[in-house]
Amino acid sequence: TSREREAIARDVHDLIGHTLTVVKLKSELAGRLVDRDPAATKRELEAISSLTAEAIAGVRSTVTGLRASELDEQLEASRSALESAGVELRVVGSPEAMSPAQSLSASWILREAVTNILRHAEATRVSIELKPGTLTVVDDGRGVEGPTGNGLRGMAERASASGAVLAIEDGDDGGTAVSVRW
């Protein structure tokens, strides 16, 4: 159906967009490290290989409708991606604050929010807050700019499909605040 195709397209966009963003950051880091720290370069290249393998498996399972990204795994992947980009992360709460249904949607929304931060925000600090029925991601970057793309539209669709409300606003101290409430 049309709805299923849209869901698959959204999953593939979120998965590939995030993975390629992290691969790009890790490749750039490896390039900076290659002469002065070969061991760290090797670790980054191994991480790139692992990310690529995970993305291939993720696309395969998404296309067959089996993809289920868990929030705790996504939180760890977000931590790694932000750390690789030199962004300080503060996490308040834990994935257990979400119900299983909320956790699935929250993991995809978190993935897209972090991807957008890495691509567009030029942030130095990110805060992720997990409370029962609420996910909030705040960065200190450039704030909401320009037209919305597929990623923001995908976050809104995921939130709506799970019975949640998505808000994307300028943060209190600049940057962007993304919140999802069930």
C-alpha positions as CSV (number, residue, x, y, z in Angstrom):
1,T,0.0,0.0,0.0
2,S,1.0,3.6,-0.2
3,R,1.3,3.9,3.5
4,E,3.7,0.9,3.7
5,R,5.8,2.4,0.9
6,E,6.0,5.7,2.8
7,A,7.0,3.9,6.0
8,I,9.7,2.0,4.2
9,A,11.0,5.1,2.4
10,R,11.1,6.9,5.8
11,D,13.0,4.1,7.4
12,V,15.5,3.9,4.6
13,H,16.0,7.7,4.7
14,D,16.5,7.7,8.4
15,L,18.9,4.8,8.5
16,I,21.0,5.7,5.5
17,G,21.1,9.4,6.2
18,H,22.3,8.9,9.7
19,T,24.8,6.2,8.8
20,L,26.3,8.1,6.0
21,T,26.6,11.2,8.2
22,V,28.5,9.3,10.8
23,V,30.7,7.5,8.2
24,K,31.6,10.9,6.8
25,L,32.5,12.3,10.2
26,K,34.5,9.2,11.1
27,S,36.3,9.3,7.7
28,E,37.2,13.0,8.3
29,L,38.5,12.1,11.8
30,A,40.6,9.2,10.4
31,G,42.1,11.6,7.9
32,R,43.1,14.0,10.6
33,L,44.6,11.2,12.7
34,V,46.4,9.1,10.1
35,D,49.8,10.7,10.5
36,R,49.9,11.3,14.2
37,D,47.9,8.3,15.6
38,P,47.7,5.2,13.4
39,A,46.1,3.2,16.1
40,A,43.2,5.7,16.5
41,T,42.9,5.8,12.7
42,K,42.6,2.0,12.6
43,R,39.8,2.2,15.3
44,E,37.9,4.8,13.3
45,L,38.2,2.7,10.1
46,E,37.0,-0.4,11.9
47,A,34.0,1.6,13.2
48,I,33.3,2.8,9.7
49,S,33.3,-0.8,8.5
50,S,31.0,-1.9,11.3
51,L,28.6,1.0,10.6
52,T,28.5,0.1,7.0
53,A,27.7,-3.5,7.7
54,E,25.0,-2.5,10.2
55,A,23.5,-0.1,7.5
56,I,23.4,-2.9,4.9
57,A,21.7,-5.2,7.4
58,G,19.3,-2.4,8.4
59,V,18.3,-1.7,4.8
60,R,17.7,-5.4,4.2
61,S,15.5,-5.8,7.2
62,T,13.7,-2.5,6.6
63,V,12.8,-3.5,3.1
64,T,11.4,-6.8,4.4
65,G,9.6,-5.0,7.2
66,L,11.6,-6.4,10.1
67,R,13.5,-3.4,11.3
68,A,13.0,-2.5,15.0
69,S,15.5,0.0,16.3
70,E,15.7,-0.1,20.0
71,L,16.0,3.2,21.9
72,D,18.9,2.1,24.1
73,E,20.9,1.1,21.0
74,Q,20.1,4.3,19.3
75,L,21.1,6.3,22.3
76,E,24.5,4.6,22.3
77,A,24.9,5.2,18.6
78,S,23.9,8.9,19.0
79,R,26.5,9.2,21.8
80,S,29.2,7.7,19.6
81,A,28.3,9.9,16.6
82,L,28.2,13.1,18.6
83,E,31.5,12.2,20.4
84,S,33.2,11.6,17.0
85,A,32.1,15.1,16.0
86,G,33.4,16.6,19.2
87,V,29.9,17.4,20.5
88,E,29.4,17.3,24.3
89,L,26.4,15.1,25.2
90,R,24.3,15.2,28.4
91,V,21.6,12.5,28.9
92,V,18.9,12.8,31.5
93,G,16.7,9.8,32.2
94,S,16.9,6.4,30.6
95,P,15.2,4.5,27.7
96,E,13.2,2.5,30.3
97,A,11.1,5.6,30.8
98,M,9.4,4.8,27.5
99,S,6.8,2.1,26.7
100,P,7.9,-0.4,24.0
101,A,5.7,1.3,21.4
102,Q,7.1,4.8,22.3
103,S,10.6,3.4,22.4
104,L,10.4,2.3,18.7
105,S,9.2,5.7,17.5
106,A,11.5,7.6,19.8
107,S,14.5,5.7,18.5
108,W,13.9,6.7,15.0
109,I,13.1,10.3,15.9
110,L,16.3,10.5,18.0
111,R,18.3,9.1,15.1
112,E,17.0,11.8,12.8
113,A,17.3,14.6,15.3
114,V,21.0,13.7,15.9
115,T,21.6,13.4,12.2
116,N,20.2,16.9,11.7
117,I,22.4,18.2,14.5
118,L,25.5,16.7,12.9
119,R,24.6,17.9,9.4
120,H,23.2,21.4,10.0
121,A,23.5,22.7,13.6
122,E,27.2,23.3,14.2
123,A,26.4,22.5,17.8
124,T,28.9,22.0,20.6
125,R,26.5,20.7,23.2
126,V,23.5,18.4,23.0
127,S,21.0,17.4,25.7
128,I,18.8,14.3,25.4
129,E,16.0,13.9,28.0
130,L,14.0,10.8,28.4
131,K,11.0,10.9,30.7
132,P,7.8,8.8,30.7
133,G,6.0,9.7,27.5
134,T,8.5,12.4,26.5
135,L,11.7,12.6,24.4
136,T,13.5,16.0,24.2
137,V,16.6,16.7,22.2
138,V,18.1,20.2,22.6
139,D,21.3,21.6,20.9
140,D,23.2,24.8,21.1
141,G,23.6,25.2,17.4
142,R,22.3,27.6,14.7
143,G,18.6,27.1,15.4
144,V,15.8,26.3,13.1
145,E,16.5,27.6,9.6
146,G,15.1,27.3,6.1
147,P,12.5,24.9,4.7
148,T,11.8,21.6,6.3
149,G,13.2,18.5,4.5
150,N,12.5,14.9,4.4
151,G,14.0,14.2,7.8
152,L,11.8,16.7,9.7
153,R,8.7,15.5,7.8
154,G,9.7,11.9,8.6
155,M,9.9,12.8,12.3
156,A,6.5,14.4,12.3
157,E,5.0,11.4,10.5
158,R,6.5,8.9,12.9
159,A,5.3,10.9,15.9
160,S,1.8,11.2,14.5
161,A,1.7,7.5,13.6
162,S,2.5,6.6,17.2
163,G,0.0,9.0,18.7
164,A,2.5,11.6,19.7
165,V,2.9,15.3,19.1
166,L,6.2,16.6,17.7
167,A,7.4,20.1,18.3
168,I,10.5,21.6,16.7
169,E,11.3,25.0,18.1
170,D,14.1,27.4,18.7
171,G,15.8,26.5,22.0
172,D,15.7,28.8,25.1
173,D,19.4,29.6,24.7
174,G,19.6,29.4,20.9
175,G,19.9,26.2,19.0
176,T,17.0,23.8,18.4
177,A,14.7,21.9,20.7
178,V,12.9,18.8,19.4
179,S,10.3,17.3,21.7
180,V,8.0,14.3,21.3
181,R,5.1,13.8,23.7
182,W,2.8,10.8,23.8
